Amino acid sequence: MADYDIAIIGGGLNGVSLARDAAGRGLRVILVEQGDLGGAASSATPRLVHGDLSVLERRGFWRVRQALAERRIWLRIAPHLVRPMRFVIPAHSDERPPWLLRAGLFVYDSLTHRGGLPATTTLDITHHPVGNALKRPFGTAFEYSDCVVDDSRLVVLTALDAAERGAVIRTGARCVRADRSDIWRLAVIDRGYRRVITARAMANATGAWTSMVAETVLRQPQPPMAAMQMSQIVVPRLFESGNVYVFQNNDGRLIFASPFEHDFTLIGTVTRAFTGDPAIVAMPGADIAYLCEAASRYFRERVATADVVRTIAGVNLVPASPRRRDGTAQFDARRRKAPLITMFGGDVTTSRLRAERAVTRLTPFYPMSPRWTAGAALPGGDFAWDRFDTEVDLARDRWRFLSEPQAQRLVAAYGSRLSAVLGEAKTRDELGPVFGPELTGAEVRYLMSHEWARFPEDVLWRRSKLGLTMPAADRDALAAFMANVNDPPRTG
């Protein structure tokens, strides 16, 4: 008898989504990830949960409708991670005419039940706060509803939910060989030790490494696919409003400028074909200049390349067919051979649905429970999305030493499970040493014992974005603290 029903290689969003879905259906699941959860492209997404106006412009009505339905589900099951925002598109005299924008957004609103989100409105931004940061020629803009997401925390909390439902999650574990017969036999190097794992099915969800893993580890043929690099820039805050700006660039692309970690603005995304090692991804200077120039067409304050405080880049694989650019999950179940799922590409919005469909393909092989993920909240997400501010107020009432920005960050990260981090602390001193303006020893211990954080990078850039403001001396102190914490990572 095999050790597990399904073994998953890859701890990005696709991999952990498969693990969560399968574990919740009663399957025995193990996931192995050679680095950290969400350590590659899953932490370099545009951070949007949306229907995608560019797809609507290409008349992909069914895809947009499906994505908007998923947006509604994400708001219900992860209200701390997925936050509704008002997006603003200024009308530009050299780009799409206002009537076309108005008509497109009317269709966008009509493709799904908005679930309490406000409808599209027309703004005169010469007399509206959203126009304060923009150049004067822009008089009309259209404001519509969509959502932003903390992509890297979505990966971690999806894995946490999978673990709580019985999945085994192993980070720092690399699969070096997989032999296929009526079961899969995996050789895994796990923290320096070699172990053999058997599973009745296998999923290759290794993102940009999908082809390499298929060729060198699984030794299985793969369909044509292309590697694409996604890049964004982070600059000091350019505007005070809580909106997301959507700018029409002169090449037809839509560029988003979003509030980011209170004091910064995230601008992106630019994509290009990628060749090379996906473990070493750098944003080209031309792409940095492109985004700076695109933002400077609209913002009153010019954005220069010298203003960029951080670049974010990742590589993902997409199907070679342009009709399948929303990702794919392929299923191979040859006679007398254990099933193989190959899942790659796609965006955050439809990740849950892709995993649900992929696991359902295993139904002829195993008895399993029905589909369930659309109705089950992620850890900490058991409150209505429009009660987020109430949760912040409750946190400040209970832990009176929290400032409002601190409470907002913590509720956005942990939701209703914040008590597992802060406990019964009455003062900030009771939370242990402090690293930078906000991070405490209690939070670091929690991340190490419950969320598989092993190194400072895991804490500062994936479980949070506190690396943006933490001084070098505090990073060194954090590294020393983590080296002395003996709590083993939770594995399920």
C-alpha positions as MATLAB code, in Angstrom:
seq = 'MADYDIAIIGGGLNGVSLARDAAGRGLRVILVEQGDLGGAASSATPRLVHGDLSVLERRGFWRVRQALAERRIWLRIAPHLVRPMRFVIPAHSDERPPWLLRAGLFVYDSLTHRGGLPATTTLDITHHPVGNALKRPFGTAFEYSDCVVDDSRLVVLTALDAAERGAVIRTGARCVRADRSDIWRLAVIDRGYRRVITARAMANATGAWTSMVAETVLRQPQPPMAAMQMSQIVVPRLFESGNVYVFQNNDGRLIFASPFEHDFTLIGTVTRAFTGDPAIVAMPGADIAYLCEAASRYFRERVATADVVRTIAGVNLVPASPRRRDGTAQFDARRRKAPLITMFGGDVTTSRLRAERAVTRLTPFYPMSPRWTAGAALPGGDFAWDRFDTEVDLARDRWRFLSEPQAQRLVAAYGSRLSAVLGEAKTRDELGPVFGPELTGAEVRYLMSHEWARFPEDVLWRRSKLGLTMPAADRDALAAFMANVNDPPRTG';
ca = [
       0.000    0.000    0.000;
       1.311    3.456   -0.914;
       2.191    5.930    1.831;
      -0.015    8.660    0.324;
      -2.835    9.055   -2.157;
      -1.138   11.987   -3.877;
       2.340   13.504   -3.720;
       2.694   17.115   -4.870;
       5.996   18.650   -5.926;
       6.004   22.435   -5.607;
       4.842   24.801   -2.879;
       3.605   27.693   -4.978;
      -0.044   28.687   -5.231;
      -0.934   25.858   -7.609;
       0.723   23.232   -5.419;
      -0.778   24.318   -2.099;
      -4.207   24.733   -3.722;
      -4.040   21.117   -4.888;
      -2.959   20.040   -1.397;
      -5.802   21.903    0.294;
      -8.472   20.586   -2.051;
      -7.267   16.981   -1.903;
      -6.775   16.920    1.879;
     -10.249   18.328    2.427;
     -11.704   15.494    0.342;
     -10.136   12.910    2.612;
      -7.062   12.016    0.545;
      -3.675   11.369    2.148;
      -1.494   14.195    0.844;
       2.182   15.099    0.993;
       3.668   18.249   -0.539;
       7.411   18.751   -0.941;
       8.971   22.138   -1.692;
      12.713   22.580   -2.116;
      12.686   26.160   -0.812;
      10.003   28.215    0.912;
       6.284   28.270    0.236;
       5.479   30.867   -2.414;
       9.165   31.522   -2.891;
       9.047   32.246   -6.628;
       6.361   33.563   -9.006;
       3.562   33.146   -6.447;
       5.044   36.103   -4.553;
       5.473   38.217   -7.691;
       1.918   38.351   -9.014;
       0.074   41.600   -9.821;
      -1.717   41.061   -6.450;
      -5.141   41.367   -8.073;
      -8.293   39.282   -7.711;
     -10.325   40.495  -10.650;
     -12.083   39.684  -13.893;
      -9.289   41.321  -15.934;
     -10.398   44.174  -18.183;
      -7.816   43.223  -20.810;
      -9.549   39.842  -21.218;
     -12.889   41.618  -21.488;
     -11.451   43.829  -24.224;
     -10.536   40.657  -26.139;
     -14.171   39.531  -25.735;
     -13.355   36.740  -23.319;
     -16.738   37.145  -21.645;
     -16.926   33.622  -20.208;
     -13.458   33.874  -18.671;
     -14.295   37.242  -17.120;
     -17.592   35.955  -15.749;
     -15.856   32.925  -14.261;
     -13.121   35.062  -12.698;
     -15.653   37.472  -11.196;
     -17.498   34.521   -9.657;
     -14.191   33.441   -8.108;
     -13.648   36.989   -6.850;
     -16.896   36.693   -4.914;
     -15.759   33.369   -3.433;
     -12.386   34.787   -2.359;
     -14.088   37.687   -0.607;
     -16.157   35.170    1.312;
     -13.421   32.698    2.297;
     -10.419   35.031    2.733;
     -11.721   38.485    3.734;
      -8.496   39.344    5.572;
      -6.278   38.619    2.555;
      -8.571   39.736   -0.283;
      -9.691   43.326    0.115;
     -12.201   45.222   -2.060;
     -10.895   48.465   -3.526;
     -12.147   51.173   -5.845;
     -10.151   51.225   -9.080;
      -9.906   54.491  -11.036;
      -9.264   54.732  -14.798;
      -8.578   58.299  -15.948;
      -9.756   58.992  -19.494;
      -6.788   59.936  -21.693;
      -7.336   61.874  -24.917;
      -4.815   59.703  -26.785;
      -6.177   56.345  -25.608;
      -9.525   54.531  -25.488;
     -12.443   56.975  -25.812;
     -14.566   57.588  -22.694;
     -17.660   56.005  -24.228;
     -15.746   52.752  -24.758;
     -14.490   52.712  -21.165;
     -17.991   53.416  -19.864;
     -19.523   50.662  -21.999;
     -16.831   48.140  -21.066;
     -17.250   48.756  -17.348;
     -21.028   48.485  -17.685;
     -20.549   45.016  -19.189;
     -17.984   44.198  -16.481;
     -20.516   45.022  -13.756;
     -23.236   43.067  -15.555;
     -21.312   39.801  -15.820;
     -21.750   38.871  -12.156;
     -23.639   39.665   -8.989;
     -21.508   42.317   -7.283;
     -22.139   40.940   -3.793;
     -22.325   44.341   -2.117;
     -19.502   45.983   -4.074;
     -20.364   49.435   -5.466;
     -21.132   49.801   -9.171;
     -19.101   51.806  -11.667;
     -19.413   55.582  -11.426;
     -18.127   58.514  -13.472;
     -15.926   61.032  -11.644;
     -14.997   64.613  -12.368;
     -11.496   64.350  -10.939;
     -10.842   68.072  -11.218;
     -13.040   68.332   -8.102;
     -12.423   64.943   -6.500;
      -9.659   63.791   -4.100;
      -8.540   61.015   -6.474;
      -7.460   63.722   -8.908;
      -5.093   65.440   -6.474;
      -2.122   63.264   -7.427;
      -2.779   63.444  -11.176;
      -1.811   65.928  -13.827;
      -4.376   68.592  -14.595;
      -5.404   67.580  -18.156;
      -7.313   64.594  -16.776;
     -10.863   65.688  -16.061;
     -12.935   62.511  -16.311;
     -12.318   59.121  -14.759;
     -14.295   55.947  -14.189;
     -14.333   54.252  -10.791;
     -15.203   50.558  -10.461;
     -14.850   47.774   -7.896;
     -12.276   44.984   -7.812;
      -9.988   43.385   -5.230;
      -6.346   43.239   -4.218;
      -4.717   40.290   -2.453;
      -1.659   39.522   -0.364;
      -0.404   36.817   -2.723;
       2.385   35.318   -0.611;
       0.238   35.053    2.522;
      -2.501   33.459    0.446;
      -0.033   30.693   -0.410;
       0.984   30.170    3.216;
      -2.554   30.142    4.622;
      -3.725   27.762    1.905;
      -0.912   25.414    2.956;
      -1.846   25.888    6.616;
      -5.440   24.909    5.881;
      -4.212   21.844    3.985;
      -2.040   20.850    6.962;
      -4.913   21.270    9.395;
      -6.928   18.901    7.203;
      -4.211   16.253    7.347;
      -1.757   17.120    4.566;
       1.966   16.785    5.253;
       3.866   19.909    4.148;
       7.647   19.603    3.842;
       9.674   22.688    2.975;
      13.401   22.457    2.361;
      12.744   19.046    0.773;
      13.794   18.332   -2.814;
      12.491   15.483   -4.940;
      15.462   14.166   -6.935;
      13.841   11.193   -8.644;
      10.356    9.786   -9.227;
       9.738    6.344  -10.712;
       6.341    5.520  -12.172;
       4.651    2.138  -12.165;
       1.233    1.385  -10.702;
       2.367    3.765   -7.940;
       4.883    6.590   -7.782;
       8.108    6.072   -5.854;
       9.816    9.365   -4.928;
      13.352    9.867   -3.670;
      13.422   13.029   -1.546;
      16.351   14.826    0.095;
      14.789   16.306    3.228;
      17.142   18.491    5.288;
      20.115   16.386    4.315;
      18.445   12.987    4.721;
      17.320   10.789    1.860;
      13.902    9.185    2.176;
      11.625    7.258   -0.161;
       7.938    8.155   -0.430;
       5.287    6.210   -2.316;
       2.051    7.678   -3.647;
      -0.861    6.518   -5.765;
      -0.782    9.747   -7.817;
       1.644   12.578   -8.492;
       1.243   16.295   -9.213;
       3.973   18.380  -10.814;
       3.211   21.951   -9.705;
       6.723   23.356   -9.823;
       5.931   26.549  -11.733;
       8.840   27.754  -13.837;
      10.628   24.450  -13.161;
       7.800   22.296  -14.589;
       9.644   21.328  -17.772;
      12.926   20.686  -15.981;
      11.267   18.507  -13.327;
       9.344   16.597  -15.989;
      12.523   15.903  -17.925;
      15.055   15.207  -15.162;
      12.972   13.959  -12.212;
       9.810   12.427  -13.649;
      11.258   11.588  -17.068;
       7.909   12.279  -18.719;
       7.128   14.160  -21.964;
       5.694   17.653  -21.675;
       3.517   19.772  -23.980;
       4.847   23.003  -25.508;
       4.979   25.865  -23.030;
       6.565   29.286  -22.812;
       8.299   31.061  -19.928;
       7.133   34.590  -19.129;
       8.654   37.066  -16.690;
       6.394   39.365  -14.657;
       7.928   42.495  -13.124;
       6.790   45.341  -10.872;
       8.410   48.219   -9.033;
       7.927   49.673   -5.555;
       8.376   53.423   -5.051;
       7.636   55.802   -2.162;
       3.945   56.621   -1.789;
       2.674   58.767   -4.655;
      -0.891   59.454   -3.479;
      -2.952   59.679   -0.312;
      -6.222   58.146   -1.514;
      -7.038   54.491   -0.952;
      -7.780   53.823   -4.616;
      -5.949   51.732   -7.179;
      -5.156   53.710  -10.335;
      -5.437   52.005  -13.722;
      -3.477   53.832  -16.410;
      -3.822   53.302  -20.144;
      -0.339   53.320  -21.583;
       0.429   54.391  -25.136;
       1.021   50.768  -26.212;
      -2.471   49.708  -25.085;
      -1.368   48.011  -21.861;
      -3.057   48.721  -18.548;
      -0.678   49.725  -15.742;
      -1.818   49.507  -12.113;
      -0.598   51.752   -9.292;
      -1.679   50.409   -5.900;
      -1.213   51.473   -2.278;
       1.443   49.177   -0.826;
       2.340   48.706    2.835;
       1.150   52.197    3.869;
       4.230   54.146    2.782;
       4.769   52.819   -0.734;
       3.169   52.455   -4.158;
       3.323   49.276   -6.245;
       3.427   49.854  -10.017;
       3.073   47.090  -12.590;
       2.912   44.803  -14.344;
       5.171   44.403  -17.368;
       5.647   40.967  -18.923;
       8.209   39.631  -21.364;
       9.445   36.295  -22.675;
      12.085   34.760  -20.409;
      15.085   32.556  -21.026;
      17.552   31.463  -18.387;
      17.524   30.141  -14.843;
      14.172   30.913  -13.130;
      15.961   30.889   -9.771;
      17.857   34.023  -10.841;
      15.355   36.580  -12.100;
      16.277   40.244  -12.382;
      14.092   43.024  -13.709;
      15.742   44.606  -16.770;
      16.500   48.309  -16.607;
      14.346   48.864  -19.685;
      11.303   47.464  -17.862;
      11.963   49.682  -14.839;
      12.160   52.723  -17.106;
       9.000   51.612  -18.927;
       6.929   51.498  -15.733;
       8.367   54.789  -14.475;
       7.505   56.501  -17.746;
       4.016   54.958  -17.858;
       3.258   56.237  -14.349;
       4.756   59.656  -15.107;
       2.266   60.172  -17.941;
      -0.426   60.478  -15.273;
       1.043   61.375  -11.883;
       1.819   64.987  -11.127;
       4.996   63.879   -9.367;
       7.407   62.400  -11.887;
       8.535   58.838  -11.154;
      12.249   58.368  -11.839;
      14.235   55.155  -11.858;
      16.174   56.491   -8.870;
      12.917   56.450   -6.870;
      12.568   52.668   -7.125;
      13.195   51.097   -3.712;
      12.544   47.501   -4.758;
      11.794   45.476   -7.856;
       9.618   42.361   -7.810;
      10.043   39.771  -10.547;
       9.087   36.165  -11.110;
       8.826   33.636  -13.920;
       5.865   31.453  -14.719;
       5.117   29.007  -17.496;
       2.141   29.490  -19.766;
       0.703   27.122  -22.370;
       2.096   27.730  -25.832;
      -1.451   28.146  -27.155;
      -2.587   31.767  -26.722;
      -6.112   30.515  -26.042;
      -4.991   28.897  -22.774;
      -3.037   31.710  -21.172;
      -5.150   31.423  -18.021;
      -3.209   28.332  -16.969;
      -3.749   24.642  -17.378;
      -3.901   21.365  -15.496;
      -3.169   18.291  -17.587;
      -4.061   14.771  -16.553;
      -2.208   11.627  -17.626;
      -3.592    8.240  -16.563;
      -2.140    5.584  -18.833;
      -3.059    1.949  -18.406;
      -1.243    0.357  -15.470;
       0.467    3.655  -14.714;
      -0.198    5.839  -11.695;
      -1.953    9.138  -12.537;
       0.056   12.311  -13.140;
      -1.280   15.873  -12.875;
       0.798   18.639  -14.442;
      -0.429   22.069  -13.351;
       1.167   25.352  -14.364;
       0.389   28.950  -15.230;
      -2.746   30.871  -14.405;
      -3.470   33.777  -12.098;
      -4.385   34.088   -8.443;
      -8.079   34.632   -9.118;
      -8.785   31.207  -10.617;
      -6.240   29.159   -8.629;
      -8.860   27.599   -6.346;
     -11.005   26.562   -9.308;
      -8.052   25.074  -11.221;
      -7.119   22.917   -8.244;
     -10.712   21.825   -7.694;
     -11.029   20.670  -11.290;
      -7.670   18.900  -11.235;
      -8.399   16.925   -8.063;
     -11.836   16.015   -9.399;
     -10.082   14.203  -12.260;
      -8.881   11.672   -9.661;
     -12.449   10.711   -8.726;
     -12.435    7.485  -10.828;
      -9.349    6.319   -8.909;
     -10.287    7.109   -5.295;
     -13.442    7.463   -3.278;
     -13.468   11.077   -2.108;
     -15.729   13.750   -0.701;
     -17.429   16.252   -3.046;
     -16.078   19.684   -3.940;
     -15.884   21.897   -0.879;
     -13.319   24.714   -1.069;
     -15.742   27.402   -2.290;
     -17.565   27.348    1.034;
     -14.757   26.916    3.577;
     -12.870   29.910    4.964;
      -9.095   29.967    5.033;
      -7.517   30.164    8.514;
      -8.513   33.462   10.113;
     -11.107   34.251    7.451;
     -14.285   33.410    9.352;
     -15.825   36.886    9.229;
     -17.654   38.907    6.575;
     -15.474   41.010    4.276;
     -17.295   44.206    5.235;
     -16.414   43.620    8.918;
     -12.673   44.047    8.430;
     -12.625   47.449   10.137;
     -14.659   45.988   12.995;
     -12.045   43.255   13.436;
      -9.367   45.948   13.597;
     -11.331   47.821   16.275;
     -11.799   44.612   18.279;
      -8.069   43.925   18.093;
      -7.247   47.407   19.375;
      -9.753   47.016   22.209;
      -8.159   43.736   23.295;
      -4.498   44.657   22.754;
      -4.495   48.333   23.631;
      -0.799   48.788   22.890;
      -1.469   48.368   19.144;
      -1.611   51.449   16.949;
      -4.197   51.476   14.174;
      -1.664   50.718   11.386;
      -0.219   47.866   13.466;
      -3.673   46.403   14.088;
      -4.546   46.704   10.394;
      -1.404   44.827    9.368;
      -1.927   42.066   11.911;
      -5.617   41.562   11.118;
      -4.814   41.541    7.397;
      -2.225   38.827    8.036;
      -3.920   36.636   10.659;
      -7.587   37.636   10.686;
      -9.563   36.117   13.532;
      -6.546   34.033   14.594;
      -4.586   37.017   15.840;
      -4.905   35.738   19.416;
      -2.681   32.791   18.462;
       0.083   35.331   17.789;
      -0.414   37.885   20.564;
      -1.942   35.645   23.232;
      -2.891   37.437   26.443;
      -0.172   40.085   26.199;
      -1.019   43.322   28.002;
       2.005   45.300   26.855;
       4.285   45.252   23.850;
       7.190   44.203   26.080;
       5.444   40.892   26.772;
       5.811   39.977   23.074;
       9.574   39.634   23.326;
      12.286   41.428   21.361;
      11.325   43.907   18.651;
      12.858   43.904   15.171;
      12.295   47.102   13.234;
       9.172   49.199   13.799;
       6.649   46.343   14.089;
       7.946   42.760   14.169;
       8.038   41.054   17.581;
       9.575   37.865   18.878;
       6.110   36.420   19.537;
       5.134   36.853   15.895;
       8.396   35.322   14.676;
       7.939   32.303   16.940;
       4.421   31.827   15.621;
       5.587   32.016   12.004;
       8.315   29.467   12.657;
       6.128   27.005   14.553;
       2.948   27.293   12.457;
       3.832   28.718    9.032;
       7.111   27.009    8.073;
       9.276   30.154    8.278;
      12.941   29.132    8.568;
      14.967   32.169    7.531;
      14.634   35.965    7.836;
      13.695   36.262    4.142;
      10.712   33.992    4.764;
       9.429   36.361    7.448;
      10.356   39.715    5.923;
       9.244   39.187    2.319;
       6.668   36.380    2.213;
       4.873   36.205    5.588;
       5.046   40.010    5.617;
       6.618   42.867    3.674;
       8.395   44.306    6.710;
      11.698   44.032    4.865;
      10.800   47.343    3.210;
      11.311   49.256    6.444;
      13.572   47.089    8.607;
      17.116   48.431    9.183;
      20.072   46.146    8.491;
      20.982   45.867   12.175;
      17.500   44.602   13.015;
      17.690   42.060   10.201;
      20.907   40.724   11.692;
      19.260   40.564   15.114;
      16.295   38.713   13.591;
      18.621   36.175   11.968;
      20.345   35.540   15.306;
      16.998   35.189   17.073;
      15.666   32.684   14.524;
      18.869   30.648   14.713;
      18.261   30.155   18.428;
      14.577   29.248   18.205;
      14.171   25.502   18.415;
      10.479   25.223   17.539;
      10.222   22.719   14.665;
       8.224   23.791   11.603;
       4.704   22.431   11.519;
       4.318   19.698    8.888;
       0.712   18.629    9.253;
];
